[in-house]
């Protein structure tokens, strides 16, 4: 983590969130990456995570952005929902759900996921660096633009529902192969949302 106060504070929050999740679910079956350790090196907080494989975005890129089958998306979505339910149960908002932040547990599991879609523990939600507790929503500039919820764009109070919005955008992208709402500014993003949903 960068050696700057804002980044250090956010890293400490991230560690606190991982510790809370570990206390609630020590065997970590909720499809959320496991924080193995953390330490300070030259005044930088360093976080050590379990080793994972490619992201959903990498997989989209490998497929030439052609999208995936309905069954494949269904299993990915089920496991992502499991992770979001775990976060909500612990009153945590992810704040940056997108294909880059969902990784396959291993190359073997990626292959078996395609072949045997009933396997469990195939994907892991990563990057709780922007996350916050429901009662402590300090930040207004959150979520990657293509997955940003309307209430965040217009500066309203937000809850875990913003993660559900991001998931919906992501599911559309996994099917189409391209972002559902690829706005080039916040104004354009809101316009695209209104054009699509009214």
Backbone bond lengths (Angstrom), bond angles and torsions (degrees), N, CA, C in turn:
res aa  C-N    CA-C-N  psi(-1)  N-CA   C-N-CA  omega(-1)  CA-C   N-CA-C  phi
1 X - - - 1.458 - - 1.520 107.60 -
2 X 1.350 117.53 141.76 1.469 120.91 177.82 1.517 110.97 -56.56
3 X 1.315 115.27 144.11 1.465 121.49 -178.57 1.524 110.31 -84.97
4 X 1.323 115.75 66.89 1.468 122.23 176.98 1.523 106.83 -135.63
5 X 1.332 117.72 144.83 1.472 120.52 -173.94 1.524 114.83 -51.17
6 X 1.333 117.88 -44.55 1.474 120.27 -177.79 1.529 110.77 -62.86
7 X 1.327 116.85 -42.73 1.467 121.17 -179.92 1.527 110.81 -68.53
8 X 1.339 115.66 -40.14 1.464 119.96 178.89 1.526 110.54 -62.50
9 X 1.338 116.96 -45.08 1.468 120.71 178.34 1.515 111.67 -61.15
10 X 1.332 116.34 -41.76 1.460 119.32 179.74 1.531 110.82 -68.09
11 X 1.331 117.23 -36.22 1.470 120.49 177.63 1.526 110.52 -64.59
12 X 1.331 116.48 -39.55 1.466 120.15 177.64 1.525 110.66 -64.39
13 X 1.334 116.47 -37.69 1.474 120.84 175.80 1.533 109.97 -64.67
14 X 1.327 115.96 -42.10 1.470 120.28 179.49 1.535 110.40 -61.17
15 X 1.326 117.12 -43.64 1.469 121.42 178.35 1.529 109.98 -61.65
16 X 1.322 116.09 -42.93 1.469 121.19 178.78 1.529 110.80 -59.91
17 X 1.322 116.41 -41.44 1.468 121.45 179.57 1.525 110.67 -65.05
18 X 1.338 117.34 -45.89 1.469 120.20 179.18 1.526 111.18 -63.05
19 X 1.339 116.51 -38.77 1.473 119.71 178.71 1.526 110.69 -63.94
20 X 1.322 116.24 -41.19 1.476 120.80 178.58 1.526 110.11 -61.96
21 X 1.329 116.27 -44.69 1.468 120.08 179.47 1.526 111.02 -64.44
22 X 1.323 116.92 -39.08 1.463 121.12 179.56 1.534 111.07 -65.42
23 X 1.331 116.52 -39.31 1.474 120.46 177.60 1.525 110.87 -62.82
24 X 1.332 115.48 -42.61 1.463 120.45 -176.77 1.521 112.15 -73.80
25 X 1.338 115.54 -30.88 1.454 119.47 -172.16 1.526 109.41 -144.19
26 X 1.332 118.20 73.60 1.464 120.64 -172.23 1.522 115.58 -61.48
27 X 1.331 119.00 -26.90 1.463 118.32 179.56 1.528 112.15 -88.31
28 X 1.315 116.70 -2.26 1.465 122.21 169.39 1.526 113.61 55.21
29 X 1.311 117.20 54.55 1.457 120.67 178.93 1.527 112.23 -99.83
30 X 1.276 118.20 14.84 1.466 120.41 -175.99 1.534 112.80 -97.18
31 X 1.308 117.30 19.87 1.462 121.57 176.51 1.530 112.64 63.68
32 X 1.319 116.39 35.94 1.468 121.50 176.34 1.517 107.60 -121.23
33 X 1.331 116.57 134.93 1.465 121.25 -178.06 1.526 110.64 -55.78
34 X 1.307 115.30 145.82 1.467 121.31 -178.84 1.530 109.63 -96.54
35 X 1.327 115.93 127.76 1.466 121.40 171.78 1.520 106.78 -80.45
36 X 1.328 116.62 116.41 1.465 121.55 -177.15 1.527 110.66 -82.02
37 X 1.343 116.01 -42.93 1.464 120.44 -176.00 1.525 108.50 -165.76
38 X 1.313 115.90 170.66 1.465 121.87 170.86 1.523 107.65 -150.88
39 X 1.332 115.21 154.68 1.459 120.30 -179.05 1.525 108.67 -157.60
40 X 1.322 115.53 168.29 1.474 121.58 177.85 1.528 108.12 -106.72
41 X 1.323 116.09 130.61 1.467 121.91 177.38 1.522 108.06 -135.34
42 X 1.324 116.43 117.45 1.480 122.18 -178.14 1.521 111.36 50.38
43 X 1.316 116.12 45.15 1.468 124.74 178.80 1.527 114.52 66.49
44 X 1.307 116.93 16.92 1.466 122.04 173.63 1.515 108.30 -107.68
45 X 1.325 117.83 133.62 1.456 120.67 171.35 1.527 107.25 -78.60
46 X 1.315 115.93 127.49 1.461 121.83 178.66 1.528 108.67 -113.88
47 X 1.313 116.37 129.23 1.461 121.95 179.54 1.525 108.71 -107.40
48 X 1.328 116.86 135.19 1.463 122.62 -179.59 1.530 107.73 -113.96
49 X 1.333 116.04 121.76 1.459 121.61 -178.80 1.518 110.77 -115.08
50 X 1.330 115.55 163.70 1.458 119.72 173.06 1.529 108.86 -60.97
51 X 1.315 115.89 151.00 1.459 121.57 -178.94 1.526 109.94 -77.06
52 X 1.333 116.18 127.26 1.457 121.57 179.96 1.522 109.75 -124.12
53 X 1.323 116.19 179.74 1.462 121.52 -175.53 1.537 110.00 -110.87
54 X 1.310 117.74 -148.53 1.468 122.84 -174.17 1.524 112.09 -69.01
55 X 1.332 115.02 159.88 1.467 121.35 177.97 1.525 110.42 -91.37
56 X 1.320 115.06 168.76 1.469 119.69 174.25 1.523 110.83 -61.20
57 X 1.339 116.83 -35.08 1.465 119.09 177.64 1.529 110.26 -63.74
58 X 1.346 116.82 -43.37 1.473 120.39 177.86 1.519 110.35 -58.61
59 X 1.335 115.89 -41.46 1.461 120.48 179.64 1.533 111.08 -65.58
60 X 1.328 116.92 -40.10 1.473 120.11 175.44 1.526 110.51 -60.08
61 X 1.327 115.72 -42.89 1.465 121.08 179.82 1.535 110.15 -62.75
62 X 1.334 116.45 -43.75 1.465 120.66 178.99 1.525 111.94 -63.05
63 X 1.345 116.69 -27.27 1.467 120.37 178.89 1.531 111.70 -89.72
64 X 1.341 116.50 12.40 1.475 121.91 -176.90 1.528 111.52 56.86
65 X 1.326 115.68 35.50 1.460 123.24 177.60 1.526 112.45 54.69
66 X 1.339 115.45 40.66 1.466 119.59 -179.41 1.524 112.91 -95.48
67 X 1.323 118.15 -4.09 1.463 120.80 178.66 1.510 111.92 83.59
68 X 1.343 115.34 172.21 1.456 121.54 -174.56 1.521 110.85 -122.16
69 X 1.315 114.93 169.22 1.462 120.62 179.66 1.531 110.03 -69.95
70 X 1.322 114.81 157.81 1.462 120.71 -179.19 1.529 110.65 -60.16
71 X 1.334 117.63 -43.15 1.472 121.53 -177.65 1.536 110.95 -63.67
72 X 1.327 116.04 -42.34 1.466 121.22 179.51 1.538 109.63 -62.20
73 X 1.333 116.49 -46.41 1.466 121.74 179.03 1.529 110.45 -63.07
74 X 1.325 116.38 -38.66 1.458 120.54 179.94 1.533 111.34 -59.72
75 X 1.343 117.07 -45.53 1.470 120.36 -179.86 1.530 110.94 -68.02
76 X 1.334 117.59 -40.37 1.467 120.86 176.49 1.526 110.20 -60.33
77 X 1.321 115.73 -43.39 1.461 121.10 -178.49 1.520 111.20 -66.08
78 X 1.324 116.88 -43.46 1.473 120.54 178.96 1.526 110.77 -56.91
79 X 1.326 115.88 -45.37 1.464 119.25 -177.63 1.527 111.47 -71.42
80 X 1.329 117.13 -34.42 1.464 120.22 176.37 1.524 110.09 -67.25
81 X 1.326 116.68 -40.93 1.471 120.65 176.96 1.533 110.03 -61.09
82 X 1.333 117.07 -41.05 1.471 119.98 176.26 1.530 111.03 -54.36
83 X 1.335 116.31 -44.50 1.471 119.88 -179.18 1.525 110.86 -67.74
84 X 1.328 117.79 -38.41 1.467 120.70 179.09 1.523 111.42 -68.83
85 X 1.329 117.17 -35.46 1.466 120.87 176.23 1.528 109.53 -63.65
86 X 1.323 116.30 -42.12 1.471 120.87 177.67 1.527 110.44 -60.94
87 X 1.335 116.94 -44.18 1.471 120.38 178.18 1.527 110.56 -62.92
88 X 1.330 116.40 -45.95 1.468 119.77 -178.49 1.532 111.46 -62.93
89 X 1.324 116.08 -40.11 1.463 121.23 178.00 1.538 110.65 -58.55
90 X 1.330 115.54 -31.97 1.468 121.04 179.89 1.529 112.50 -97.61
91 X 1.349 115.96 11.27 1.469 122.94 178.14 1.528 112.29 57.62
92 X 1.345 115.02 45.73 1.462 122.65 179.76 1.526 108.43 -119.59
93 X 1.334 116.67 136.47 1.467 122.62 174.00 1.524 107.31 -107.05
94 X 1.328 117.48 128.56 1.473 120.29 -178.22 1.522 111.33 -68.39
95 X 1.321 117.24 -47.36 1.476 124.92 175.87 1.529 115.35 73.49
96 X 1.325 119.61 3.54 1.470 119.06 177.40 1.531 111.33 -156.03
97 X 1.325 115.78 46.87 1.468 119.90 179.09 1.528 109.12 -75.39
98 X 1.337 115.72 125.91 1.467 123.00 179.84 1.527 107.54 -165.14
99 X 1.338 118.82 164.49 1.474 120.50 -177.24 1.535 113.95 -56.85
100 X 1.321 118.12 -31.08 1.466 121.24 179.41 1.527 112.07 -66.58
101 X 1.335 117.01 -21.27 1.462 121.05 -176.37 1.528 113.72 -102.42
102 X 1.326 115.87 18.07 1.459 120.82 172.26 1.526 106.52 -126.00
103 X 1.331 115.31 117.23 1.459 121.63 -175.66 1.516 111.08 -115.93
104 X 1.332 115.29 152.11 1.457 120.53 173.61 1.521 108.65 -81.61
105 X 1.323 115.67 144.10 1.466 120.78 -175.59 1.529 111.62 -65.39
106 X 1.335 118.08 -32.29 1.465 121.47 177.29 1.517 108.92 -164.26
107 X 1.321 115.63 167.11 1.456 119.96 177.03 1.528 109.71 -62.65
108 X 1.328 116.46 -41.44 1.453 120.85 178.80 1.527 110.43 -59.58
109 X 1.336 116.38 -44.00 1.459 119.69 -179.09 1.518 111.41 -68.30
110 X 1.337 116.67 -33.35 1.460 119.60 175.95 1.524 109.67 -61.45
111 X 1.345 116.70 -46.89 1.468 120.23 179.07 1.524 111.05 -64.08
112 X 1.320 117.03 -43.39 1.456 119.51 -178.36 1.525 111.12 -70.97
113 X 1.339 116.96 -27.73 1.466 120.20 176.97 1.523 109.17 -62.18
114 X 1.335 116.02 -42.33 1.461 119.17 179.75 1.531 111.25 -67.21
115 X 1.329 115.79 -35.44 1.459 119.36 -176.41 1.521 113.04 -87.07
116 X 1.324 115.70 -42.04 1.467 121.13 -174.98 1.517 109.04 -124.61
117 X 1.294 116.60 86.68 1.459 120.42 -171.21 1.528 114.36 -74.33
118 X 1.336 117.97 0.88 1.457 119.10 178.19 1.538 111.93 -93.84
119 X 1.318 118.66 -0.44 1.473 121.12 179.17 1.519 109.71 -67.11
120 X 1.324 115.41 149.43 1.465 119.19 179.70 1.526 110.22 -104.09
121 X 1.330 115.08 167.70 1.458 122.36 174.76 1.525 112.75 57.70
122 X 1.322 117.22 43.45 1.453 122.04 -177.59 1.526 110.99 -90.99
123 X 1.331 117.15 -39.97 1.464 120.28 -177.79 1.519 110.54 -114.34
124 X 1.335 114.30 159.67 1.459 121.00 178.07 1.525 108.69 -135.31
125 X 1.308 115.30 134.36 1.459 122.15 172.99 1.524 107.42 -80.04
126 X 1.325 117.27 130.87 1.462 121.20 -178.28 1.533 110.59 -121.44
127 X 1.306 115.67 179.44 1.463 126.32 171.41 1.530 113.03 60.76
128 X 1.326 114.68 74.13 1.463 120.19 173.62 1.527 110.46 -91.29
129 X 1.330 115.81 20.86 1.465 121.80 -178.21 1.515 114.33 -65.86
130 X 1.326 117.66 -24.66 1.467 121.21 177.02 1.522 111.64 -101.03
131 X 1.312 116.20 -1.70 1.465 121.00 -174.44 1.517 112.64 -69.09
132 X 1.324 114.54 159.74 1.464 120.37 178.22 1.522 108.72 -150.24
133 X 1.310 115.34 164.08 1.454 120.11 172.86 1.524 108.61 -80.92
134 X 1.307 116.22 148.25 1.460 122.83 -176.59 1.525 112.38 -53.64
135 X 1.327 117.28 -36.51 1.471 121.64 -178.52 1.530 112.72 -84.15
136 X 1.347 117.31 2.04 1.464 120.50 -173.92 1.529 110.89 -136.82
137 X 1.333 116.96 55.09 1.465 121.74 -178.14 1.531 109.53 -86.45
138 X 1.319 115.21 82.56 1.470 120.88 -175.14 1.518 113.36 -80.26
139 X 1.331 116.31 -35.57 1.463 119.92 -168.62 1.526 112.09 -89.69
140 X 1.329 115.60 143.32 1.465 120.51 176.70 1.526 110.79 -106.71
141 X 1.340 117.30 -23.86 1.467 120.14 178.89 1.527 108.04 -98.50
142 X 1.327 115.19 89.28 1.462 121.89 -178.23 1.522 109.65 -134.53
143 X 1.293 116.64 169.16 1.465 125.67 179.08 1.525 111.21 66.56
144 X 1.321 116.13 138.15 1.462 120.90 173.12 1.525 107.80 -67.94
145 X 1.328 116.39 143.68 1.464 120.89 -167.89 1.524 114.48 -52.93
146 X 1.342 118.92 -45.97 1.466 120.75 -176.12 1.528 112.40 -62.20
147 X 1.336 116.42 -19.17 1.467 121.46 -175.53 1.533 111.26 -116.51
148 X 1.327 116.21 11.84 1.473 121.02 -174.96 1.529 110.78 -79.26
149 X 1.324 115.01 129.93 1.470 121.77 -178.34 1.529 110.92 -73.42
150 X 1.339 117.32 150.49 1.478 120.60 -179.09 1.522 113.20 -55.83
151 X 1.352 118.03 -39.84 1.465 119.22 -178.10 1.526 111.95 -65.08
152 X 1.331 117.02 -29.37 1.470 120.44 176.79 1.525 109.32 -72.94
153 X 1.326 116.67 -42.82 1.470 121.02 -179.22 1.526 111.18 -59.14
154 X 1.343 116.99 -42.12 1.469 118.73 -176.31 1.531 113.09 -93.65
155 X 1.336 116.77 6.79 1.462 120.62 171.81 1.517 115.96 79.60
156 X 1.335 116.56 24.84 1.469 119.84 178.24 1.525 110.75 -86.43
157 X 1.328 116.02 169.14 1.470 121.65 174.56 1.531 107.51 -63.64
158 X 1.327 116.16 142.31 1.462 119.04 -178.72 1.526 111.41 -126.74
159 X 1.337 114.62 160.03 1.467 122.64 -179.57 1.526 108.06 -134.55
160 X 1.327 116.50 -166.32 1.467 121.80 176.99 1.526 112.51 -59.87
161 X 1.324 116.74 -17.49 1.463 119.98 -178.76 1.534 111.80 -60.32
162 X 1.326 117.32 -24.68 1.474 118.46 178.97 1.530 110.82 -65.87
163 X 1.342 116.92 -30.52 1.469 119.86 176.58 1.525 110.52 -69.31
164 X 1.330 117.00 -34.94 1.473 120.72 176.84 1.526 110.16 -65.83
165 X 1.322 116.76 -39.55 1.467 120.92 176.80 1.528 109.78 -60.14
166 X 1.338 115.62 -48.63 1.469 120.28 179.83 1.523 110.81 -59.18
167 X 1.335 116.71 -41.41 1.464 120.73 179.10 1.526 110.40 -61.00
168 X 1.331 117.43 -43.76 1.467 120.37 177.86 1.519 112.06 -59.72
169 X 1.327 116.81 -43.65 1.474 121.05 177.67 1.526 110.60 -62.60
170 X 1.325 115.29 -40.35 1.457 121.15 -178.59 1.526 111.23 -67.55
171 X 1.324 117.73 -41.77 1.463 121.35 179.61 1.534 109.91 -62.17
172 X 1.333 116.38 -42.45 1.468 119.96 175.91 1.519 111.77 -58.79
173 X 1.308 115.50 -41.41 1.474 120.58 179.79 1.525 111.54 -66.87
174 X 1.332 117.34 -39.03 1.464 120.19 179.95 1.531 110.91 -64.97
175 X 1.330 116.66 -31.26 1.461 120.31 178.74 1.537 111.45 -79.91
176 X 1.331 115.76 -46.92 1.468 120.26 -177.22 1.525 113.11 -77.95
177 X 1.338 116.18 -28.99 1.462 120.73 -175.97 1.514 112.62 92.81
178 X 1.317 116.85 -12.25 1.472 122.96 -179.20 1.523 108.92 -132.35
179 X 1.339 117.53 156.81 1.470 119.10 -179.91 1.522 112.31 -56.85
180 X 1.321 115.36 140.42 1.462 122.06 179.37 1.522 111.14 -70.64
181 X 1.336 117.18 -38.35 1.467 122.95 -176.48 1.539 109.66 -131.82
182 X 1.353 117.39 76.74 1.467 120.00 -174.50 1.538 113.54 -86.61
183 X 1.319 116.65 64.84 1.469 120.23 -179.60 1.515 112.34 -67.82
184 X 1.345 116.44 146.28 1.466 119.69 178.77 1.526 112.54 -99.99
185 X 1.328 116.63 1.57 1.471 122.84 174.15 1.530 106.36 -159.84
186 X 1.315 116.77 169.68 1.472 118.66 178.27 1.523 110.46 -62.73
187 X 1.353 116.76 -40.20 1.468 120.92 178.46 1.529 110.10 -59.99
188 X 1.346 115.78 -48.23 1.465 120.53 -179.82 1.528 110.81 -64.29
189 X 1.330 117.37 -36.64 1.461 121.40 178.48 1.529 110.50 -61.67
190 X 1.329 116.15 -47.44 1.463 120.68 179.68 1.528 110.97 -64.83
191 X 1.327 117.25 -38.35 1.461 121.43 177.41 1.535 110.99 -62.09
192 X 1.321 116.08 -42.91 1.471 120.02 178.71 1.533 111.43 -64.32
193 X 1.337 116.11 -39.70 1.463 120.10 178.09 1.529 109.75 -62.19
194 X 1.338 116.73 -45.95 1.475 121.31 -179.72 1.517 110.65 -65.64
195 X 1.333 117.78 -41.99 1.462 121.09 178.64 1.529 111.78 -60.99
196 X 1.349 116.21 -37.28 1.462 120.18 -177.16 1.538 112.03 -81.55
197 X 1.325 116.99 -41.39 1.465 120.19 -172.21 1.531 115.28 -110.06
198 X 1.326 116.38 -11.74 1.459 119.18 -177.87 1.504 112.56 90.34
